[in-house]
Amino acid sequence: MKAIVIGSTKHLILALIYASLGIVIALLAVGVWLLNSRPDLDIWHTTQLASEYNSRLEITDFTGYQQLEKQLFKELETEIYSRTTGPHSSILNRYVHGSLADPKKWRNDWNRTFEWPLADAKFGVLLLHGMSDSPYALSHVAKHFKGEAHVLGLRLPGHGTIPSGLVALEWQDMASAVSLATQHMRDALKGRPLYVVGFSTGAALALNHELERLSKSQKVDFAGMVFISPAIGLPPVAAGAKWQARLGNMLGLEKLSWNSIQTEYDPFKYNSFAVNAGDVVYQLAERNQSIMNKLSVQQLLSIPAILSFQSITDATVSSLSVISDLYLKLPDNSHQLVMFDINRTQVNMSLIPNDPLSALNELTKGKNLQFTFTLIENNSDQDESLGSVQATSQFSDSVPTSKVLTQRWPRNVYSLSHVALPYPMEDSLYGPEGVHFVERVQIGASSSRGERGVLSVPAAEMLRQKWNPFFPYTIQKIDDFLLSLDIEP
């Protein structure tokens, strides 16, 4: 009897294992089928440009990087623009000359590296954009400092050309380009301070540059760092992104190398997103954490003062990781963190099931903060319909101080987003008004309505907040930050 029970149990366990394995295989097959049933890839998804920079090339200075970039854009013209005809053509295709999304419809081709030297500049500013972006992402910060600082906006490898540039990209390629640009700026400034402003992945690259130097007992290069929506930590799903691409390579299914395949209607940002790009940011964030955990307190004190801007709602990077994996690990060294709360109207709060501020408060509760923490929040003393906002700041266990801002929440905006922070309302591409003196795409002014599932652009992407109503505050805060470091902006 005992043998019968044991035998039956074994058969039951085996049956459950096989059943579970079958379910997993079935789900995997369905997932692969769904991913592979997406729109066909175009030449900008499958073409590899030979002139793109990577860290294995024998290029030792920034002049060489710029020369290669010139070759790259000549190759882009030959391999993509000249071949984008027939079914590829579209009035909203950035790879069609004269289309509404043609980058040449802007006075500057912001897809390329730009440098604005200034002989008598008191300091320099290096600008590092985010993943799938271009130098356009920080163009408004660049314009703010033009005529006051030596400004360099770096086009990171794989960016500004075609989305396939991110399929085989490694974070070391971008880090190497940052090192070349940094050395170039240091040489040009001849001892004057160099500041870096990094957006998203650009912030992670700036941090990595200094962490790598500190890990080798070298002096830091930057006098201060400004981070906008920094990629300090990513959602857990990012860790498994590479397996989708590897499965696609095994099965010979190129579409599996893409997280999204969309119409390329944005002149300065890829709409299609390679799976590898997410994995690259994840690897970079992990590398930064690994180094930080090994540095001594004295080494951490050598990290330049950091000013960061972060929305508490961010679907791209982890807002809480900015605190837990960066600021709570840094000793007191004039670091500042500004976080933008949601627009807490009664209507908005009735539609938000989980208050994002709860998790933030839980993380900082009882902590003796060694940085100045500023929360941009609704002004409770004013009628909520006015959208009035205040900046509440606190350092350590000091009494919080509040200052009412001149900027307000727009009536139809319930929060900021990852991509919104670097752009003012006046931005002609992502702002709500656009321009009327030239015929070109105005993404922020889009207000299309209709049935779901009809357009190739997801509704969630169309509704995502693209500009920052508090951008003037952001710029003023950056100026104040430089003043606090004894540099006159």
Secondary structure in CASP SS format (residue, H / E / C, confidence):
PFRMAT SS
TARGET T0000
AUTHOR 0000-0000-0000
METHOD secondary structure of the structure
MODEL  1
M C 1.00
K H 1.00
A H 1.00
I H 1.00
V H 1.00
I H 1.00
G H 1.00
S H 1.00
T H 1.00
K H 1.00
H H 1.00
L H 1.00
I H 1.00
L H 1.00
A H 1.00
L H 1.00
I H 1.00
Y H 1.00
A H 1.00
S H 1.00
L H 1.00
G H 1.00
I H 1.00
V H 1.00
I H 1.00
A H 1.00
L H 1.00
L H 1.00
A H 1.00
V H 1.00
G H 1.00
V H 1.00
W H 1.00
L H 1.00
L H 1.00
N H 1.00
S C 1.00
R C 1.00
P C 1.00
D C 1.00
L C 1.00
D C 1.00
I H 1.00
W H 1.00
H H 1.00
T H 1.00
T C 1.00
Q C 1.00
L C 1.00
A C 1.00
S C 1.00
E C 1.00
Y C 1.00
N C 1.00
S C 1.00
R C 1.00
L C 1.00
E C 1.00
I C 1.00
T C 1.00
D C 1.00
F H 1.00
T H 1.00
G H 1.00
Y H 1.00
Q H 1.00
Q H 1.00
L H 1.00
E H 1.00
K H 1.00
Q H 1.00
L H 1.00
F H 1.00
K H 1.00
E H 1.00
L H 1.00
E H 1.00
T H 1.00
E H 1.00
I C 1.00
Y H 1.00
S H 1.00
R H 1.00
T C 1.00
T C 1.00
G H 1.00
P H 1.00
H H 1.00
S C 1.00
S C 1.00
I C 1.00
L C 1.00
N C 1.00
R C 1.00
Y C 1.00
V C 1.00
H C 1.00
G C 1.00
S C 1.00
L C 1.00
A C 1.00
D C 1.00
P H 1.00
K H 1.00
K H 1.00
W C 1.00
R C 1.00
N C 1.00
D C 1.00
W C 1.00
N C 1.00
R C 1.00
T C 1.00
F E 1.00
E E 1.00
W E 1.00
P C 1.00
L C 1.00
A C 1.00
D C 1.00
A C 1.00
K C 1.00
F C 1.00
G E 1.00
V E 1.00
L E 1.00
L E 1.00
L E 1.00
H C 1.00
G C 1.00
M C 1.00
S C 1.00
D C 1.00
S C 1.00
P H 1.00
Y H 1.00
A H 1.00
L H 1.00
S H 1.00
H H 1.00
V H 1.00
A H 1.00
K H 1.00
H H 1.00
F H 1.00
K E 1.00
G C 1.00
E C 1.00
A E 1.00
H E 1.00
V E 1.00
L E 1.00
G E 1.00
L E 1.00
R C 1.00
L C 1.00
P C 1.00
G C 1.00
H C 1.00
G C 1.00
T C 1.00
I C 1.00
P H 1.00
S H 1.00
G H 1.00
L H 1.00
V C 1.00
A C 1.00
L C 1.00
E C 1.00
W H 1.00
Q H 1.00
D H 1.00
M H 1.00
A H 1.00
S H 1.00
A H 1.00
V H 1.00
S H 1.00
L H 1.00
A H 1.00
T H 1.00
Q H 1.00
H H 1.00
M H 1.00
R H 1.00
D H 1.00
A H 1.00
L H 1.00
K C 1.00
G C 1.00
R C 1.00
P C 1.00
L E 1.00
Y E 1.00
V E 1.00
V E 1.00
G E 1.00
F E 1.00
S C 1.00
T H 1.00
G H 1.00
A H 1.00
A H 1.00
L H 1.00
A H 1.00
L H 1.00
N H 1.00
H H 1.00
E H 1.00
L H 1.00
E H 1.00
R H 1.00
L H 1.00
S H 1.00
K C 1.00
S C 1.00
Q C 1.00
K C 1.00
V C 1.00
D C 1.00
F C 1.00
A C 1.00
G E 1.00
M E 1.00
V E 1.00
F E 1.00
I E 1.00
S C 1.00
P C 1.00
A C 1.00
I C 1.00
G C 1.00
L C 1.00
P C 1.00
P H 1.00
V H 1.00
A H 1.00
A H 1.00
G H 1.00
A H 1.00
K H 1.00
W H 1.00
Q H 1.00
A H 1.00
R H 1.00
L H 1.00
G H 1.00
N H 1.00
M H 1.00
L H 1.00
G C 1.00
L C 1.00
E H 1.00
K H 1.00
L H 1.00
S H 1.00
W E 1.00
N E 1.00
S E 1.00
I C 1.00
Q C 1.00
T C 1.00
E C 1.00
Y C 1.00
D C 1.00
P C 1.00
F C 1.00
K C 1.00
Y C 1.00
N C 1.00
S C 1.00
F E 1.00
A E 1.00
V H 1.00
N H 1.00
A H 1.00
G H 1.00
D H 1.00
V H 1.00
V H 1.00
Y H 1.00
Q H 1.00
L H 1.00
A H 1.00
E H 1.00
R H 1.00
N H 1.00
Q H 1.00
S H 1.00
I H 1.00
M H 1.00
N H 1.00
K H 1.00
L C 1.00
S C 1.00
V H 1.00
Q H 1.00
Q H 1.00
L H 1.00
L H 1.00
S C 1.00
I C 1.00
P C 1.00
A C 1.00
I E 1.00
L E 1.00
S E 1.00
F E 1.00
Q E 1.00
S E 1.00
I C 1.00
T C 1.00
D C 1.00
A C 1.00
T C 1.00
V C 1.00
S C 1.00
S H 1.00
L H 1.00
S H 1.00
V H 1.00
I H 1.00
S H 1.00
D C 1.00
L C 1.00
Y H 1.00
L H 1.00
K H 1.00
L C 1.00
P C 1.00
D C 1.00
N C 1.00
S C 1.00
H C 1.00
Q E 1.00
L E 1.00
V E 1.00
M E 1.00
F E 1.00
D C 1.00
I C 1.00
N C 1.00
R C 1.00
T C 1.00
Q H 1.00
V H 1.00
N H 1.00
M H 1.00
S H 1.00
L H 1.00
I C 1.00
P C 1.00
N C 1.00
D C 1.00
P H 1.00
L H 1.00
S H 1.00
A H 1.00
L H 1.00
N H 1.00
E H 1.00
L H 1.00
T H 1.00
K C 1.00
G C 1.00
K C 1.00
N C 1.00
L C 1.00
Q C 1.00
F C 1.00
T E 1.00
F E 1.00
T E 1.00
L E 1.00
I E 1.00
E E 1.00
N E 1.00
N C 1.00
S C 1.00
D C 1.00
Q C 1.00
D C 1.00
E H 1.00
S H 1.00
L H 1.00
G C 1.00
S E 1.00
V E 1.00
Q E 1.00
A E 1.00
T E 1.00
S E 1.00
Q E 1.00
F E 1.00
S C 1.00
D C 1.00
S C 1.00
V C 1.00
P C 1.00
T E 1.00
S E 1.00
K E 1.00
V E 1.00
L E 1.00
T E 1.00
Q E 1.00
R E 1.00
W C 1.00
P C 1.00
R C 1.00
N C 1.00
V C 1.00
Y C 1.00
S C 1.00
L C 1.00
S C 1.00
H C 1.00
V C 1.00
A C 1.00
L C 1.00
P C 1.00
Y C 1.00
P C 1.00
M C 1.00
E C 1.00
D C 1.00
S C 1.00
L C 1.00
Y C 1.00
G C 1.00
P C 1.00
E C 1.00
G C 1.00
V C 1.00
H C 1.00
F C 1.00
V C 1.00
E C 1.00
R C 1.00
V C 1.00
Q C 1.00
I H 1.00
G H 1.00
A H 1.00
S C 1.00
S C 1.00
S C 1.00
R C 1.00
G C 1.00
E C 1.00
R C 1.00
G C 1.00
V C 1.00
L C 1.00
S C 1.00
V C 1.00
P C 1.00
A H 1.00
A H 1.00
E H 1.00
M H 1.00
L H 1.00
R C 1.00
Q C 1.00
K C 1.00
W C 1.00
N C 1.00
P C 1.00
F C 1.00
F H 1.00
P H 1.00
Y H 1.00
T H 1.00
I H 1.00
Q H 1.00
K H 1.00
I H 1.00
D H 1.00
D H 1.00
F H 1.00
L H 1.00
L H 1.00
S H 1.00
L C 1.00
D C 1.00
I C 1.00
E C 1.00
P C 1.00
END
